[in-house]
C-alpha cells in the first residue's frame, strides 16, 4: 500500500540520517516510519534512534511496541525478533 511504501522510505531516510550523524533527523524519520508502518521493525528502529539520543524511556516503550507487534515464541533460546525485542527491553531496564 501507499502507507507501507512511505514507511519504507522514511525508514531508509532514517538510516541515512543516522549514518550522517543526524540523530535528531533519524529519530524524526523513524517516528514517521513507525506512525505509517506500525510494524515491529519500524518500532525497533525508532527504539534504536531514541536510544542513540539518550532517551532510554522512549526506547523501552518503542521496544515494547515492537514486542507487541511481533510473533511470540515459547522457546527463549530461539533467535527470533520477538526474543530480541524482549531482550532489548530488559537490557535497558524495562519490564515486559
C-alpha positions in Angstrom: 0.0 0.0 0.0 1.0 3.6 -0.3 1.4 3.9 3.5 3.8 1.0 3.6 5.9 2.5 0.8 6.0 5.8 2.6 7.0 4.0 5.8 9.8 2.2 3.9 11.1 5.5 2.5 11.1 7.2 5.9 12.9 4.2 7.4 15.6 4.4 4.7 15.9 8.1 5.3 16.3 7.5 9.0 19.2 5.1 8.3 20.9 7.6 6.0 20.5 10.4 8.5 21.8 8.3 11.3 24.9 7.3 9.3 25.4 11.0 8.5 25.4 11.8 12.3 22.0 13.5 12.3 20.5 11.6 15.2 17.6 14.0 15.7 16.7 13.8 12.0 17.0 10.0 12.2 14.6 9.9 15.1 12.1 12.1 13.4 12.2 10.0 10.2 12.0 6.8 12.2 8.9 8.2 14.0 7.3 8.9 10.7 8.0 5.3 9.5 6.6 3.9 12.7 3.5 6.0 12.5 2.8 4.8 9.0 4.1 1.3 9.0 3.3 0.2 12.6 5.5 -2.9 12.2 7.8 -4.4 14.8 10.8 -3.5 12.7 9.6 0.1 12.4 9.1 0.3 16.2 12.5 -1.3 16.8 14.3 1.2 14.5 12.6 4.1 16.4 13.7 2.5 19.7 17.3 2.4 18.4 17.1 6.0 17.4 15.7 7.0 20.8 18.4 5.0 22.5 21.1 6.8 20.3 19.8 10.2 21.5 19.9 9.1 25.2 16.1 8.8 25.5 16.1 5.4 27.2 12.5 5.7 28.5 11.1 6.2 24.9 13.4 3.4 23.6 11.9 1.0 26.1 8.4 2.0 25.1 9.2 1.5 21.4 10.8 -1.9 22.0 7.6 -2.8 24.0 5.6 -1.9 20.9 7.9 -4.0 18.8 7.3 -6.9 21.2 3.6 -6.4 20.8 3.8 -6.3 17.0 5.9 -9.4 16.7 5.2 -13.1 17.0 5.8 -14.6 20.4 7.6 -17.8 21.0 7.6 -20.3 23.9 11.3 -21.1 23.4 13.6 -18.3 24.8 16.6 -20.0 23.1 15.2 -19.3 19.6 16.8 -16.4 17.8 13.6 -14.6 16.9 12.8 -10.9 16.5 10.4 -11.3 19.4 13.1 -12.6 21.8 15.5 -9.9 20.6 13.0 -7.1 21.4 12.2 -8.6 24.8 15.9 -8.8 25.5 16.3 -5.1 24.4 13.6 -4.0 26.9 15.3 -6.0 29.7 18.8 -4.7 28.7 17.5 -1.1 29.0 16.0 -1.8 32.4 12.4 -2.2 31.4 9.9 -4.9 32.2 7.7 -6.9 29.9 
